[in-house]
Amino acid sequence: MMINDHADFPMKVQDNLALLDKLGIPYQIMVFDDPAHRASQAAELLGCELGAVVKSLVFLIDGTDLLLVLVSGENRVDMKQLKGIVGQEITQAKPSDVKKLTGYVVGSVPPFGIPGDFPVVIDEDLMRFETVWAAAGSAHILLCLTPKNLQQLSGGTAMSVKENR
């Protein structure tokens, strides 16, 4: 269901949408009764291609520092390639680390609006879509924006990070 009134949204979601409004970035919001903790669930709820769903994956650099990787829903991250990009040891964050580092639980991490200064890598496959869908800070609220705006908001660099299968 599409909504225009955000007053009932969790405060973190309201903050993320306020940022979009402040910057004049167009977006669309969809709210669902069922949560979309996984990209496949989001694609099914939205009726869109799996590849157009943004997975916001949290990694640790050298076991402590945050690295956010925005990945197309149809791809998996090539850890060797990611390590080569970052130049340091990379591990996927545990759910407790994701919550501690981002303030969000797994499945609701937005691609922007996370406090702190940390690197963001964007799967270049996301850039081929006219629009992409990402968590807005809740597994029940998804937002649609252009890949260009996704890149602008996240401060990320688009590059090849997908695992070849």
C-alpha positions as CSV (number, residue, x, y, z in Angstrom):
1,M,0.0,0.0,0.0
2,M,1.3,3.5,-0.8
3,I,1.1,6.2,1.8
4,N,1.8,9.9,2.0
5,D,1.5,10.4,5.7
6,H,4.6,9.3,7.5
7,A,3.6,10.3,11.1
8,D,2.9,6.7,12.1
9,F,6.3,5.5,10.8
10,P,9.2,4.6,13.2
11,M,11.3,7.7,14.0
12,K,14.3,6.4,12.1
13,V,12.2,5.9,9.0
14,Q,10.8,9.4,9.4
15,D,14.3,10.8,9.7
16,N,15.4,9.0,6.5
17,L,12.4,10.3,4.6
18,A,12.9,13.8,6.0
19,L,16.5,13.7,4.6
20,L,15.1,12.8,1.1
21,D,12.5,15.7,1.4
22,K,15.2,18.2,2.5
23,L,17.4,17.3,-0.4
24,G,14.5,17.3,-2.9
25,I,15.1,13.7,-3.9
26,P,12.0,12.1,-5.4
27,Y,11.0,8.8,-3.9
28,Q,8.1,6.4,-3.5
29,I,7.1,4.5,-0.4
30,M,5.4,1.2,-0.1
31,V,4.2,-0.2,3.3
32,F,3.4,-3.9,3.8
33,D,1.8,-5.9,6.6
34,D,4.2,-8.7,5.9
35,P,7.9,-7.9,6.5
36,A,10.5,-8.1,3.8
37,H,13.6,-9.4,5.6
38,R,15.1,-10.8,2.4
39,A,15.4,-9.4,-1.1
40,S,13.3,-12.2,-2.5
41,Q,10.4,-11.3,-0.1
42,A,10.7,-7.6,-1.1
43,A,10.6,-8.5,-4.8
44,E,7.6,-10.7,-4.4
45,L,5.7,-8.0,-2.3
46,L,6.6,-5.3,-4.8
47,G,6.2,-7.3,-8.0
48,C,9.5,-6.2,-9.3
49,E,12.7,-7.8,-10.5
50,L,14.8,-9.4,-7.8
51,G,17.8,-7.4,-9.2
52,A,16.1,-4.1,-8.5
53,V,16.0,-4.8,-4.8
54,V,18.9,-3.3,-2.8
55,K,20.4,-5.5,-0.1
56,S,22.2,-3.3,2.4
57,L,24.9,-5.7,3.7
58,V,27.1,-4.8,6.7
59,F,30.7,-6.0,6.8
60,L,33.5,-5.4,9.2
61,I,36.9,-4.2,8.1
62,D,39.6,-5.8,10.3
63,G,36.9,-7.0,12.7
64,T,35.8,-3.6,13.9
65,D,35.1,-0.9,11.3
66,L,31.8,-0.6,9.3
67,L,31.7,-1.3,5.6
68,L,28.3,-1.0,3.9
69,V,27.8,-2.9,0.6
70,L,24.7,-2.2,-1.4
71,V,24.1,-5.3,-3.5
72,S,21.6,-6.2,-6.2
73,G,19.0,-8.7,-4.8
74,E,20.0,-11.2,-7.5
75,N,23.7,-11.1,-6.6
76,R,26.0,-12.5,-3.9
77,V,29.2,-10.6,-2.8
78,D,32.5,-12.0,-4.0
79,M,34.4,-11.7,-0.7
80,K,37.8,-12.0,-2.4
81,Q,37.0,-9.2,-4.8
82,L,35.6,-7.0,-1.9
83,K,38.8,-7.6,0.1
84,G,40.8,-6.5,-2.9
85,I,38.8,-3.3,-3.2
86,V,39.1,-2.4,0.5
87,G,42.7,-3.7,0.9
88,Q,42.0,-5.1,4.4
89,E,40.5,-8.2,6.0
90,I,36.7,-8.3,5.5
91,T,34.1,-10.4,7.4
92,Q,30.3,-10.3,7.3
93,A,28.9,-8.7,10.5
94,K,26.8,-10.8,12.9
95,P,23.3,-9.6,13.5
96,S,24.3,-8.2,16.8
97,D,27.1,-6.2,15.2
98,V,24.7,-4.9,12.5
99,K,22.4,-3.5,15.1
100,K,25.2,-2.1,17.2
101,L,27.0,-0.4,14.2
102,T,23.9,0.8,12.2
103,G,21.1,1.1,14.8
104,Y,19.0,-1.2,12.5
105,V,18.3,-4.9,12.6
106,V,19.2,-7.2,9.7
107,G,16.5,-6.8,7.0
108,S,15.8,-3.2,7.7
109,V,19.1,-1.5,7.2
110,P,18.7,1.5,4.8
111,P,21.3,2.4,2.2
112,F,21.7,5.8,3.8
113,G,21.1,7.7,7.0
114,I,23.4,5.6,9.1
115,P,25.5,7.8,11.4
116,G,29.3,7.9,11.0
117,D,31.9,8.0,8.3
118,F,32.5,4.7,6.6
119,P,33.0,3.4,3.1
120,V,30.1,2.4,1.0
121,V,30.4,0.1,-2.1
122,I,27.6,-0.2,-4.6
123,D,27.1,-3.3,-6.8
124,E,27.4,-1.8,-10.3
125,D,24.5,-4.1,-11.4
126,L,22.1,-1.8,-9.5
127,M,23.0,1.1,-11.8
128,R,21.3,-0.6,-14.8
129,F,17.8,-0.2,-13.3
130,E,15.6,2.9,-13.8
131,T,14.6,2.7,-10.2
132,V,15.6,0.4,-7.2
133,W,13.9,-0.5,-4.0
134,A,15.5,-0.5,-0.5
135,A,14.6,-0.7,3.1
136,A,13.7,2.7,4.6
137,G,14.7,1.6,8.1
138,S,11.9,-1.0,8.6
139,A,11.3,-4.4,7.1
140,H,7.7,-3.3,6.5
141,I,8.6,0.0,4.6
142,L,10.4,0.0,1.3
143,L,11.4,3.0,-0.7
144,C,12.0,3.5,-4.4
145,L,14.5,5.9,-5.9
146,T,16.9,6.1,-8.8
147,P,20.3,4.4,-8.6
148,K,21.9,7.8,-9.2
149,N,20.1,9.2,-6.1
150,L,21.0,6.0,-4.2
151,Q,24.7,6.7,-5.0
152,Q,24.4,10.4,-4.0
153,L,22.7,9.6,-0.7
154,S,25.0,6.8,0.3
155,G,28.2,8.4,-0.9
156,G,29.0,5.0,-2.4
157,T,31.2,4.0,-5.3
158,A,29.7,1.7,-7.9
159,M,31.9,-1.2,-8.8
160,S,31.9,-4.9,-9.6
161,V,31.5,-6.9,-6.4
162,K,29.3,-9.8,-7.5
163,E,30.3,-13.4,-7.2
164,N,30.3,-15.1,-10.6
165,R,28.2,-18.2,-10.5
